[in-house]
Amino acid sequence: MQKMAELLGLRDECGEGTLGAPALTGSCLADNRLNLDVYPDGCRRFLQLFEQQQGEVLQVEFLRLSSNDCLLDTTLGSLPHLKHLKSLVLKGGHARDEFGSYQHGSLTSLPPDFGNLRCLTHLDLSFNRLSTLPSCILHLPSLRVLLVSHNSLVTLPEDFGCLSKLTFFSAMKNQLKGLPQSIGELSMLQDLDLSENALELLPEEVGNLHNCTELDLSGNCLLRIPDSLANLKSLRRLHLHSNLLVTVPASLASLPNLSRLDLQNNCLRAIPAEIQTLPFVHVRGNPLGETEPSPQAGLKSLHNVINSCMSSGSFTVTSEGCRVVLACGIRFYFPPGAASDPLRIHFCSLMPDPQWVKLRHHDVLLSRVLELQPHGVQFQQEVQIWMPYISPQTPHQHEVVVRTFSGQSWNDLKTRVKQERKSKKCVAHCCVLHFSWFLVVSRLVQNECKVPAEGTLLFSSVDPNIKVTFPPGVTKEPRSVKLQVLPVSAEEIEEITAHAECRASPLLYLSQDSTVDFLKPVRIQLPLPPGVTGLNLDRSRLHILHGDLEGQTWNDITSEVVLEFTHLYAVFEVTHFSWYWLWYTTKTYIGGIAKKVYERLRLYQVNFIALQRKRDPEQVLLQCVPKHKVDPVLKKLQDRYRGPEPSDMVEMFEGEQFFAAFERGISIDMDRPDCVDGRLSFIFYSHLKNMKEIYVTSPVDRKGQAVKGQVSFYRGAVPDSIPEDASRRRKGPDSLWLATLPIKLPQLKPRWDENPSPLYSFSFPPLNLGNAETGYLTQANLLSIARRVGADWQSIGLNLGLTYQQIERIGYNNREDLNKQILDMLFSWAQQNSEDPDCVSKLITAMKESGRQDIADEVEAIIELGRQKYSESIRRLGLQQESSTEDSAIAMM
């Protein structure tokens, strides 16, 4: 196994990788487990291992590979040789496309001899491109867990019931329209998830699943459910929300173990009295529950059934039309006839990636990106969308619009905005005929007109003194012209330039939908800068500037145009459009000044704040917020977080990149994909609630004192768009250094009786793991370990020997609380292994395999202390002769 680890380039205990790349959590070969799905080229590594160390690879029982790997097809041919294989994961979703969505894997089938894996009990083929279930799966006699979610399955094989040992089956997010009758033969099935499909009817044989405890049929097109469901005496949870049910059988009320029945988001017209009286029935979002009449007679009403923390889901639209309200506040109206056939709409809320969400100059992002699928689907009538957004803190020259992505470019939609009376939320409304990606932005107010051959007049609604006159004959073919204006106060100019004599007119931007210059000069009228009139005008100090933002230049074109002046205005003529700016200053050349001022005006100042989570102070949260929102954000978060000691804030600009590096004994979690050379990199937009939680791990403090360290923030390569004065303000020898915030981590092992916390508020039986020679690992020790586990608990649980099904069940039962998930996992393992004298060493090994050397060190420190106490006790009893022998044995362990 050591040779195989070296071949894979995995780190040893000192953290050094033979290939120079940091090893990732769980991506190592340990005994009978081989996890390669975290590597971009995991299949290549597997094939290399299979060729050079085949004997050891054939003993592997647990294997994880990414189906996004280009060598997957070649690798599949080798898998049937792994006769001892018990768990196989071939999932996609390990890569994202240019729009931030998870990419499905390339898996479309499996080799016929795949059925030779007689020991396989767990198979995960999620996030792939399966259109049919490979027939070889039906020949796996030991299969207990099968996951094929997020594929393209339309049907299941008729003999699907031959998987007689199956206890867990998930086919969520497929295209299943029906189920085979043989599904009733799955007598051992306990958990069946068929949500987010296109099921219209269920076979009566579903009622034969007598051991089924949870059945999820949500997000389908079910018109009715069979009465045979009343035979599922073991059923505890039945999910039927987001269907087209008109009624449900009264016999469901007789199920003895049922504790949850979700009927939300259906078309229920009547609910049996026996069902209504059940305390655990959820029916919100059905027409019968409405207190106000629908504005459209006969229109079906669909409402939110998705938990507010979810960012994706789906719903069904029929030819009758419907209204949909999502948990995040987004609303849709599909008029009757908008869709000719029932259509499943998938939605997803995405964080905007600066790589593809290209903001224009002076734009401010006000929402996340809403993705609606199928992309490009054509509706017969316009679909209305209402999107909530963050109210922009901008003056009247900005307006709010919904922007949509066509796959090539972003375009603005005709938008109306309003503030809702009850919630006071701002909402942007638009109409579309097809679906793609949508977001809400604040842009400079835009005035536009169609210029005919006869000419016309265009003026700004922000500043009516700005006019553009198109004379007759200016164009042969009509063309569209857009105008935007950004007023700039004298105070802003003086603050940025530090020159009291500088003045500037409003900034004017003109654009057109044609690449051809006008046939005649276009006449532009701009107001003179503040404090300047035609009576006191010194023409030598007046400059008209033309901005070429592609070349990042501002050119003085005063000598190239004819400037006319009135008492209040300057008038000049041009034949092509861009940015124009009128300046009044003592400088002879002001192109550099104008560029500097412009770049400052289009950037929004923000602050990032660093906070520590109160319940888990080893987690540090970074949040970027606009300057004016710092105090409200700190007040809102004070119950859950506290600032570093002392806390600090650092001013930055929208679009900047910065790094966070942890120093003085604090090591960053190298398993984060955005961690490079001990630094985390972020690019952010200022008006979003962007935040990153940084997990800080400190070394074990043997003295029990608080551990101190610091986190330093650095800029990346200096962007050209950062104003010069911002660069000048940087301090220290490193010009990229921003600030260093001290962080004080509290005592790692607080006394149980002095510092109770919610983590310790659960009741567990006393435990003594290990043996007398080394000292026992007690309940208090496990609680101390639990508070440091965090999101790695699933990987640790699997490496401790818990089954995948146990891990899934623990996660589901405690899905609202990460602390309970961790404690349930640790104490479930501890109670199962309390009689095993070697269980402590197994715990240490599992922590190391999961990439948690820090916890392994803490456990070893506890055991070392136990060894010392044992040695001291036998010496006090005068058993030195025996103790030397015992110590020798311990030292060899």
RAZINOR-V558504 format. One record per run of one state. SS is the DSSP state (2 for helix, 1 for strand, 0 for the rest). FROM is the first residue (numbers start at 0). TO is the last residue. If there is no record, write none. Layout:
ss=SS from=FROM to=TO
ss=SS from=FROM to=TO
This chain:
ss=0 from=0 to=0
ss=2 from=1 to=7
ss=0 from=8 to=9
ss=1 from=10 to=10
ss=0 from=11 to=15
ss=1 from=16 to=16
ss=0 from=17 to=27
ss=1 from=28 to=29
ss=0 from=30 to=31
ss=1 from=32 to=34
ss=0 from=35 to=40
ss=2 from=41 to=51
ss=0 from=52 to=52
ss=2 from=53 to=56
ss=0 from=57 to=60
ss=1 from=61 to=65
ss=0 from=66 to=70
ss=2 from=71 to=78
ss=0 from=79 to=85
ss=1 from=86 to=90
ss=0 from=91 to=94
ss=1 from=95 to=95
ss=0 from=96 to=100
ss=1 from=101 to=101
ss=0 from=102 to=110
ss=2 from=111 to=115
ss=0 from=116 to=120
ss=1 from=121 to=123
ss=0 from=124 to=133
ss=2 from=134 to=138
ss=0 from=139 to=143
ss=1 from=144 to=146
ss=0 from=147 to=158
ss=2 from=159 to=161
ss=0 from=162 to=166
ss=1 from=167 to=169
ss=0 from=170 to=179
ss=2 from=180 to=184
ss=0 from=185 to=189
ss=1 from=190 to=192
ss=0 from=193 to=202
ss=2 from=203 to=207
ss=0 from=208 to=212
ss=1 from=213 to=215
ss=0 from=216 to=225
ss=2 from=226 to=230
ss=0 from=231 to=235
ss=1 from=236 to=238
ss=0 from=239 to=248
ss=2 from=249 to=253
ss=0 from=254 to=258
ss=1 from=259 to=261
ss=0 from=262 to=271
ss=2 from=272 to=275
ss=0 from=276 to=279
ss=1 from=280 to=281
ss=0 from=282 to=285
ss=2 from=286 to=288
ss=0 from=289 to=298
ss=1 from=299 to=300
ss=0 from=301 to=310
ss=1 from=311 to=316
ss=0 from=317 to=320
ss=1 from=321 to=324
ss=0 from=325 to=329
ss=1 from=330 to=333
ss=0 from=334 to=341
ss=1 from=342 to=349
ss=0 from=350 to=362
ss=1 from=363 to=364
ss=0 from=365 to=367
ss=1 from=368 to=372
ss=0 from=373 to=376
ss=1 from=377 to=388
ss=0 from=389 to=396
ss=1 from=397 to=404
ss=0 from=405 to=408
ss=1 from=409 to=411
ss=0 from=412 to=414
ss=1 from=415 to=418
ss=0 from=419 to=424
ss=1 from=425 to=433
ss=0 from=434 to=435
ss=1 from=436 to=443
ss=0 from=444 to=444
ss=1 from=445 to=450
ss=0 from=451 to=454
ss=1 from=455 to=458
ss=0 from=459 to=465
ss=1 from=466 to=469
ss=0 from=470 to=477
ss=1 from=478 to=485
ss=0 from=486 to=488
ss=2 from=489 to=496
ss=0 from=497 to=501
ss=1 from=502 to=503
ss=0 from=504 to=505
ss=1 from=506 to=511
ss=0 from=512 to=520
ss=1 from=521 to=526
ss=0 from=527 to=537
ss=2 from=538 to=540
ss=1 from=541 to=547
ss=0 from=548 to=551
ss=1 from=552 to=555
ss=0 from=556 to=556
ss=2 from=557 to=559
ss=0 from=560 to=562
ss=1 from=563 to=564
ss=0 from=565 to=567
ss=1 from=568 to=573
ss=0 from=574 to=577
ss=1 from=578 to=583
ss=0 from=584 to=589
ss=2 from=590 to=600
ss=0 from=601 to=603
ss=1 from=604 to=612
ss=0 from=613 to=617
ss=1 from=618 to=625
ss=2 from=626 to=636
ss=0 from=637 to=639
ss=1 from=640 to=642
ss=0 from=643 to=647
ss=1 from=648 to=652
ss=0 from=653 to=655
ss=1 from=656 to=662
ss=0 from=663 to=664
ss=1 from=665 to=667
ss=0 from=668 to=673
ss=1 from=674 to=675
ss=0 from=676 to=677
ss=1 from=678 to=682
ss=0 from=683 to=689
ss=1 from=690 to=697
ss=0 from=698 to=705
ss=1 from=706 to=714
ss=0 from=715 to=722
ss=2 from=723 to=727
ss=0 from=728 to=735
ss=1 from=736 to=744
ss=0 from=745 to=756
ss=2 from=757 to=759
ss=0 from=760 to=766
ss=1 from=767 to=770
ss=0 from=771 to=773
ss=1 from=774 to=777
ss=2 from=778 to=798
ss=0 from=799 to=802
ss=2 from=803 to=812
ss=0 from=813 to=816
ss=2 from=817 to=831
ss=0 from=832 to=837
ss=2 from=838 to=848
ss=0 from=849 to=851
ss=2 from=852 to=875
ss=0 from=876 to=878
ss=2 from=879 to=890
ss=0 from=891 to=892
